[in-house]
Amino acid sequence: MKFAKTIDLKAQSVSELIKTHQELVSFVSKLKSELRAGHSKDHKNYKLARKQIAVIQTILSEKSLNQEENEN
């Protein structure tokens, strides 16, 4: 899986970010089960995907806060 840079993620719309988030969550879930079963030793991608999820969640919360400030 290829991971996007933070600048590229900030340029995406909320719907694109949500879609990317869902894809990453399913990827992490699959990878986590493979790691636990011993079928994979890809710890690097697991860590990167979890970090990417955190970045996306942060960007989504920033966008929602900015949207609320603009409404007031």
All heavy atoms as an XYZ file, in Angstrom:
579
protein
N       0.849     -1.180      0.000
C       0.000      0.000      0.000
C       0.891      1.238      0.000
O       1.900      1.285      0.674
C      -0.892     -0.024      1.233
C      -1.746      1.194      1.389
S      -3.128      0.917      2.465
C      -4.409      1.560      1.459
N       0.461      2.232     -0.768
C       1.211      3.464     -0.867
C       0.572      4.514      0.041
O      -0.645      4.675      0.055
C       1.192      3.946     -2.314
C       2.204      4.975     -2.629
C       2.269      5.217     -4.124
C       3.422      6.129     -4.442
N       3.563      6.367     -5.855
N       1.407      5.202      0.806
C       0.910      6.185      1.760
C       1.131      7.597      1.228
O       2.177      7.912      0.677
C       1.606      6.012      3.108
C       1.396      4.652      3.707
C       2.410      3.717      3.718
C       0.167      4.291      4.227
C       2.207      2.460      4.250
C      -0.046      3.039      4.757
C       0.985      2.122      4.770
N       0.132      8.446      1.421
C       0.183      9.816      0.919
C       0.912     10.724      1.910
O       0.977     10.441      3.104
C      -1.230     10.338      0.701
N       1.429     11.819      1.383
C       2.070     12.819      2.232
C       0.983     13.673      2.881
O      -0.132     13.793      2.378
C       2.995     13.693      1.404
C       4.177     12.934      0.849
C       5.094     13.854      0.085
C       6.274     13.067     -0.450
N       7.201     13.918     -1.189
N       1.329     14.295      4.001
C       0.371     15.099      4.746
C      -0.165     16.256      3.904
O      -1.353     16.564      3.954
C       1.023     15.639      6.030
O       1.553     14.541      6.775
C       0.029     16.382      6.887
N       0.683     16.866      3.123
C       0.254     17.989      2.277
C      -0.803     17.526      1.279
O      -1.803     18.217      1.045
C       1.466     18.599      1.542
C       2.408     19.233      2.549
C       1.031     19.604      0.497
C       3.740     19.675      1.970
N      -0.595     16.343      0.708
C      -1.576     15.806     -0.240
C      -2.893     15.481      0.451
O      -3.966     15.674     -0.120
C      -1.028     14.555     -0.918
C       0.224     14.840     -1.752
O       0.371     15.995     -2.211
O       1.033     13.923     -1.922
N      -2.807     14.994      1.672
C      -4.025     14.665      2.416
C      -4.818     15.918      2.764
O      -6.044     15.922      2.713
C      -3.679     13.899      3.696
C      -3.179     12.473      3.514
C      -2.704     11.912      4.841
C      -4.257     11.600      2.921
N      -4.118     16.993      3.119
C      -4.811     18.235      3.469
C      -5.551     18.821      2.271
O      -6.541     19.525      2.437
C      -3.823     19.251      4.030
C      -3.380     18.926      5.435
C      -2.503     20.005      6.014
C      -2.124     19.662      7.435
N      -1.327     20.705      8.069
N      -5.081     18.526      1.085
C      -5.724     19.043     -0.122
C      -6.979     18.255     -0.499
O      -7.791     18.730     -1.285
C      -4.737     19.021     -1.278
N      -7.147     17.070      0.063
C      -8.305     16.234     -0.273
C      -9.567     16.755      0.405
O      -9.517     17.419      1.441
C      -8.069     14.793      0.169
C      -7.032     14.061     -0.629
C      -6.895     12.611     -0.198
O      -7.518     12.166      0.760
N      -6.071     11.872     -0.917
N     -10.706     16.408     -0.171
C     -11.987     16.775      0.422
C     -12.300     15.824      1.577
O     -11.644     14.792      1.745
C     -13.096     16.701     -0.627
O     -13.317     15.358     -1.001
N     -13.306     16.171      2.340
C     -13.685     15.360      3.494
C     -14.129     13.967      3.060
O     -13.748     12.965      3.678
C     -14.800     16.069      4.309
C     -15.316     15.175      5.415
C     -14.289     17.379      4.884
N     -14.890     13.885      1.975
C     -15.358     12.575      1.523
C     -14.202     11.696      1.061
O     -14.194     10.483      1.310
C     -16.384     12.731      0.403
O     -15.817     13.399     -0.697
N     -13.210     12.284      0.405
C     -12.032     11.512     -0.007
C     -11.241     11.036      1.205
O     -10.738      9.913      1.226
C     -11.122     12.357     -0.908
C     -11.703     12.665     -2.266
C     -10.857     13.644     -3.051
O     -10.184     14.503     -2.429
O     -10.860     13.551     -4.280
N     -11.128     11.901      2.202
C     -10.413     11.524      3.422
C     -11.118     10.385      4.151
O     -10.472      9.464      4.651
C     -10.263     12.726      4.353
C      -9.246     13.777      3.942
C      -9.364     15.003      4.828
C      -7.842     13.217      3.991
N     -12.428     10.439      4.200
C     -13.189      9.383      4.864
C     -13.004      8.060      4.121
O     -12.818      7.010      4.747
C     -14.673      9.777      4.978
C     -14.817     10.927      5.978
C     -15.529      8.590      5.393
C     -16.196     11.532      6.029
N     -13.025      8.109      2.811
C     -12.830      6.894      2.005
C     -11.428      6.317      2.245
O     -11.269      5.107      2.450
C     -13.017      7.203      0.522
C     -12.855      6.002     -0.376
C     -13.033      6.377     -1.834
C     -12.742      5.162     -2.695
N     -12.707      5.492     -4.108
N     -10.412      7.173      2.235
C      -9.038      6.733      2.493
C      -8.917      6.154      3.901
O      -8.252      5.135      4.111
C      -8.057      7.910      2.331
O      -8.235      8.495      1.047
C      -6.622      7.458      2.485
N      -9.570      6.791      4.851
C      -9.559      6.314      6.241
C     -10.146      4.915      6.340
O      -9.581      4.029      6.985
C     -10.330      7.299      7.124
C     -10.358      6.925      8.561
N     -11.368      6.166      9.100
C      -9.492      7.187      9.572
C     -11.129      5.995     10.379
N      -9.990      6.592     10.691
N     -11.269      4.695      5.685
C     -11.907      3.378      5.718
C     -11.024      2.312      5.080
O     -10.921      1.191      5.590
C     -13.264      3.427      5.017
C     -14.293      4.229      5.763
C     -15.555      4.453      4.961
O     -15.581      4.283      3.752
N     -16.618      4.869      5.656
N     -10.379      2.661      3.972
C      -9.477      1.712      3.321
C      -8.300      1.360      4.227
O      -7.902      0.197      4.316
C      -8.956      2.300      2.006
C      -9.996      2.423      0.931
C      -9.514      3.187     -0.281
O      -8.363      3.687     -0.283
O     -10.299      3.310     -1.242
N      -7.757      2.363      4.897
C      -6.623      2.116      5.788
C      -7.024      1.286      7.000
O      -6.264      0.418      7.444
C      -6.010      3.441      6.245
C      -5.102      4.127      5.248
C      -4.766      5.537      5.717
C      -3.835      3.334      5.044
N      -8.203      1.527      7.525
C      -8.669      0.749      8.678
C      -8.808     -0.723      8.303
O      -8.387     -1.604      9.055
C      -9.998      1.321      9.231
C     -10.640      0.374     10.209
C      -9.752      2.666      9.882
N      -9.361     -1.001      7.130
C      -9.483     -2.397      6.713
C      -8.110     -3.009      6.436
O      -7.868     -4.177      6.755
C     -10.382     -2.524      5.488
O      -9.808     -1.889      4.381
N      -7.185     -2.224      5.873
C      -5.824     -2.698      5.628
C      -5.120     -3.028      6.943
O      -4.481     -4.076      7.077
C      -5.038     -1.636      4.847
C      -3.596     -1.976      4.621
C      -3.227     -2.949      3.711
C      -2.596     -1.313      5.310
C      -1.891     -3.261      3.493
C      -1.263     -1.612      5.100
C      -0.914     -2.593      4.200
N      -5.253     -2.146      7.930
C      -4.618     -2.365      9.225
C      -5.216     -3.582      9.913
O      -4.498     -4.389     10.509
C      -4.736     -1.108     10.123
C      -4.399     -1.413     11.566
C      -3.822     -0.021      9.598
N      -6.522     -3.740      9.821
C      -7.179     -4.893     10.424
C      -6.667     -6.200      9.827
O      -6.349     -7.155     10.547
C      -8.685     -4.773     10.235
O      -9.343     -5.904     10.707
N      -6.582     -6.230      8.506
C      -6.083     -7.419      7.816
C      -4.625     -7.693      8.176
O      -4.245     -8.826      8.488
C      -6.217     -7.229      6.311
C      -5.707     -8.377      5.480
C      -5.812     -8.067      4.002
C      -5.058     -9.110      3.207
N      -4.854     -8.706      1.835
N      -3.818     -6.648      8.171
C      -2.400     -6.797      8.472
C      -2.177     -7.218      9.921
O      -1.304     -8.037     10.216
C      -1.669     -5.484      8.176
C      -0.162     -5.523      8.053
C       0.269     -6.546      7.009
C       0.371     -4.157      7.680
N      -2.994     -6.692     10.812
C      -2.882     -7.049     12.224
C      -3.177     -8.530     12.443
O      -2.462     -9.215     13.187
C      -3.851     -6.201     13.051
C      -3.723     -6.389     14.529
C      -4.662     -5.427     15.261
C      -4.516     -5.539     16.739
N      -5.397     -4.603     17.451
N      -4.205     -9.027     11.773
C      -4.523    -10.447     11.924
C      -3.423    -11.318     11.328
O      -3.096    -12.380     11.875
C      -5.879    -10.773     11.298
O      -5.837    -10.559      9.909
N      -2.835    -10.880     10.211
C      -1.734    -11.629      9.606
C      -0.502    -11.632     10.519
O       0.190    -12.645     10.638
C      -1.360    -11.041      8.247
C      -2.377    -11.312      7.168
C      -2.017    -10.640      5.852
O      -0.954     -9.992      5.770
O      -2.817    -10.764      4.910
N      -0.235    -10.488     11.141
C       0.911    -10.409     12.049
C       0.721    -11.324     13.256
O       1.650    -11.997     13.692
C       1.134     -8.965     12.509
C       1.729     -8.016     11.472
C       1.629     -6.576     11.958
C       3.176     -8.379     11.193
N      -0.481    -11.323     13.811
C      -0.754    -12.167     14.977
C      -0.674    -13.647     14.641
O      -0.257    -14.457     15.459
C      -2.128    -11.842     15.556
C      -2.135    -10.557     16.320
C      -3.428    -10.382     17.048
N      -3.365     -9.183     17.861
C      -4.363     -8.716     18.545
N      -5.538     -9.331     18.498
N      -4.235     -7.635     19.266
N      -1.095    -13.996     13.434
C      -1.072    -15.402     13.021
C       0.328    -15.842     12.600
O       0.570    -17.040     12.439
C      -2.051    -15.622     11.874
N       1.225    -14.885     12.428
C       2.578    -15.217     12.041
C       2.773    -15.374     10.549
O       3.800    -15.861     10.096
N       1.785    -14.976      9.759
C       1.866    -15.110      8.313
C       2.613    -13.953      7.663
O       3.001    -14.032      6.507
C       0.472    -15.208      7.684
C      -0.293    -16.410      8.143
N       0.094    -17.693      7.852
C      -1.417    -16.511      8.884
C      -0.762    -18.545      8.397
N      -1.702    -17.840      9.028
N       2.781    -12.865      8.395
C       3.443    -11.692      7.837
C       4.413    -11.127      8.859
O       4.210    -11.254     10.063
C       2.403    -10.633      7.474
O       3.037     -9.469      7.015
N       5.464    -10.517      8.368
C       6.418     -9.845      9.247
C       6.575     -8.400      8.819
O       7.622     -7.801      8.959
C       7.762    -10.574      9.204
C       7.669    -11.970      9.748
C       9.019    -12.592      9.904
C       8.798    -14.010     10.424
N       9.817    -14.476     11.269
N       5.491     -7.842      8.307
C       5.503     -6.495      7.751
C       5.113     -5.462      8.807
O       4.088     -4.792      8.700
C       4.556     -6.438      6.551
C       4.811     -5.237      5.668
O       5.794     -4.527      5.914
O       4.028     -5.038      4.731
N       5.948     -5.317      9.825
C       5.662     -4.380     10.914
C       5.753     -2.931     10.444
O       5.041     -2.068     10.951
C       6.628     -4.604     12.079
C       6.461     -5.922     12.744
N       5.430     -6.177     13.607
C       7.180     -7.062     12.672
C       5.527     -7.418     14.046
N       6.579     -7.986     13.483
N       6.615     -2.672      9.480
C       6.824     -1.303      9.010
C       5.542     -0.727      8.406
O       5.132      0.385      8.751
C       7.955     -1.270      7.987
C       8.284      0.109      7.495
C       9.418      0.083      6.489
C       9.705      1.471      5.976
N      10.754      1.471      4.957
N       4.910     -1.472      7.502
C       3.675     -0.984      6.886
C       2.554     -0.861      7.908
O       1.698      0.018      7.796
C       3.247     -1.875      5.732
C       3.903     -1.491      4.432
O       4.397     -0.384      4.284
N       3.916     -2.411      3.495
N       2.537     -1.744      8.893
C       1.517     -1.670      9.951
C       1.657     -0.352     10.716
O       0.678      0.356     10.940
C       1.662     -2.870     10.881
C       0.707     -2.868     12.045
C      -0.642     -3.116     11.860
C       1.157     -2.622     13.341
C      -1.525     -3.116     12.920
C       0.292     -2.622     14.410
C      -1.053     -2.870     14.196
O      -1.922     -2.856     15.251
N       2.882     -0.021     11.097
C       3.119      1.221     11.824
C       2.796      2.442     10.962
O       2.179      3.399     11.431
C       4.577      1.303     12.284
C       4.887      0.509     13.501
C       6.339      0.742     13.890
C       6.584      0.378     15.319
N       7.952      0.685     15.733
N       3.232      2.405      9.700
C       2.963      3.529      8.805
C       1.464      3.730      8.574
O       0.984      4.862      8.536
C       3.674      3.325      7.466
C       5.190      3.475      7.481
C       5.769      3.084      6.127
C       5.584      4.892      7.831
N       0.743      2.647      8.428
C      -0.705      2.751      8.208
C      -1.404      3.323      9.438
O      -2.308      4.152      9.313
C      -1.284      1.389      7.858
N      -0.974      2.906     10.617
C      -1.574      3.455     11.839
C      -1.282      4.943     11.977
O      -2.145      5.722     12.384
C      -1.078      2.692     13.057
C      -1.683      1.293     13.119
C      -1.365      0.576     14.393
N      -1.796      1.365     15.523
C      -1.256      1.263     16.747
N      -0.299      0.412     16.973
N      -1.695      2.007     17.734
N      -0.071      5.354     11.616
C       0.274      6.779     11.656
C      -0.556      7.556     10.640
O      -1.013      8.665     10.927
C       1.762      6.982     11.370
C       2.646      6.612     12.527
C       4.103      6.886     12.200
C       5.000      6.445     13.338
N       6.415      6.706     13.042
N      -0.746      6.977      9.469
C      -1.539      7.625      8.425
C      -2.991      7.809      8.891
O      -3.602      8.845      8.636
C      -1.500      6.795      7.144
C      -2.085      7.460      5.944
C      -1.092      8.342      5.225
O       0.092      8.097      5.253
N      -1.573      9.369      4.590
N      -3.526      6.820      9.588
C      -4.886      6.924     10.129
C      -4.961      8.078     11.117
O      -5.902      8.875     11.101
C      -5.316      5.593     10.785
C      -5.566      4.542      9.706
C      -6.567      5.790     11.645
C      -5.793      3.147     10.246
N      -3.961      8.201     11.975
C      -3.940      9.285     12.957
C      -3.869     10.650     12.271
O      -4.552     11.600     12.675
C      -2.766      9.103     13.907
N      -3.075     10.752     11.228
C      -2.958     12.011     10.482
C      -4.296     12.366      9.846
O      -4.745     13.521      9.917
C      -1.838     11.917      9.420
C      -1.896     13.081      8.458
C      -0.475     11.840     10.081
N      -4.952     11.386      9.241
C      -6.249     11.639      8.603
C      -7.283     12.068      9.634
O      -8.058     13.004      9.397
C      -6.718     10.397      7.818
C      -5.833     10.205      6.584
C      -8.182     10.519      7.407
C      -6.078      8.925      5.829
N      -7.297     11.423     10.793
C      -8.245     11.801     11.837
C      -7.987     13.230     12.309
O      -8.926     13.992     12.549
C      -8.167     10.828     13.006
C      -8.750      9.476     12.692
C      -8.541      8.475     13.814
O      -7.611      8.593     14.615
N      -9.397      7.472     13.850
N      -6.731     13.607     12.409
C      -6.384     14.965     12.813
C      -6.843     15.975     11.769
O      -7.432     17.012     12.110
C      -4.861     15.092     13.028
O      -4.449     14.144     14.004
C      -4.482     16.489     13.471
N      -6.610     15.681     10.517
C      -7.025     16.589      9.436
C      -8.544     16.719      9.405
O      -9.082     17.826      9.247
C      -6.477     16.110      8.082
C      -4.951     16.238      8.053
C      -7.096     16.898      6.930
C      -4.300     15.580      6.867
N      -9.246     15.608      9.584
C     -10.717     15.661      9.599
C     -11.230     16.507     10.754
O     -12.168     17.298     10.583
C     -11.295     14.242      9.677
C     -11.254     13.430      8.388
C     -11.643     11.988      8.662
C     -12.161     14.040      7.346
N     -10.633     16.370     11.921
C     -11.078     17.179     13.062
C     -10.744     18.650     12.849
O     -11.535     19.528     13.207
C     -10.481     16.662     14.371
O      -9.091     16.829     14.383
N      -9.586     18.949     12.246
C      -9.246     20.339     11.942
C     -10.234     20.941     10.957
O     -10.663     22.084     11.119
C      -7.832     20.431     11.352
C      -6.729     20.231     12.346
C      -5.353     20.211     11.703
O      -5.262     20.216     10.450
O      -4.364     20.190     12.449
N     -10.593     20.166      9.944
C     -11.544     20.672      8.943
C     -12.918     20.907      9.558
O     -13.588     21.876      9.228
C     -11.638     19.713      7.759
C     -10.429     19.772      6.861
C     -10.613     18.976      5.594
C      -9.383     19.141      4.722
N      -9.639     18.955      3.320
N     -13.341     20.027     10.459
C     -14.652     20.222     11.082
C     -14.635     21.430     12.014
O     -15.605     22.181     12.085
C     -15.093     18.969     11.830
O     -14.294     18.757     12.962
N     -13.515     21.651     12.715
C     -13.411     22.817     13.582
C     -13.397     24.110     12.772
O     -14.032     25.090     13.141
C     -12.160     22.742     14.452
C     -12.190     21.738     15.587
C     -10.819     21.663     16.272
C     -13.258     22.081     16.589
N     -12.678     24.099     11.651
C     -12.644     25.275     10.781
C     -14.016     25.571     10.205
O     -14.416     26.722     10.070
C     -11.631     25.099      9.652
C     -10.204     25.206     10.137
O      -9.940     25.797     11.188
N      -9.289     24.643      9.389
N     -14.747     24.535      9.878
C     -16.082     24.705      9.322
C     -17.015     25.302     10.378
O     -17.819     26.186     10.090
C     -16.630     23.376      8.822
C     -17.911     23.477      8.072
C     -18.362     22.133      7.551
O     -18.028     21.096      8.110
N     -19.129     22.143      6.485
N     -16.894     24.853     11.640
C     -17.731     25.382     12.710
C     -17.402     26.839     12.982
O     -18.290     27.646     13.235
C     -17.538     24.561     13.996
C     -18.148     23.185     13.930
C     -17.830     22.356     15.161
O     -17.234     22.890     16.119
O     -18.178     21.161     15.165
N     -16.120     27.209     12.922
C     -15.728     28.604     13.154
C     -16.263     29.510     12.054
O     -16.643     30.640     12.317
C     -14.202     28.711     13.234
C     -13.626     28.157     14.500
C     -12.099     28.231     14.531
O     -11.501     28.763     13.565
O     -11.519     27.769     15.516
N     -16.272     29.007     10.819
C     -16.761     29.815      9.715
C     -18.265     30.022      9.796
O     -18.787     31.024      9.310
C     -16.396     29.176      8.377
C     -14.906     29.259      8.108
O     -14.220     30.117      8.649
N     -14.418     28.364      7.284
N     -18.986     29.075     10.399
C     -20.442     29.205     10.520
C     -20.810     30.217     11.582
O     -21.857     30.850     11.511
C     -21.055     27.840     10.858
C     -21.008     26.872      9.708
C     -21.530     25.505     10.086
O     -21.887     25.292     11.268
O     -21.575     24.631      9.205
N     -19.978     30.392     12.588
C     -20.290     31.337     13.678
C     -19.911     32.710     13.316
O     -19.811     33.508     12.775
C     -19.555     30.958     14.960
C     -20.087     29.659     15.532
O     -21.233     29.311     15.303
N     -19.263     28.958     16.250
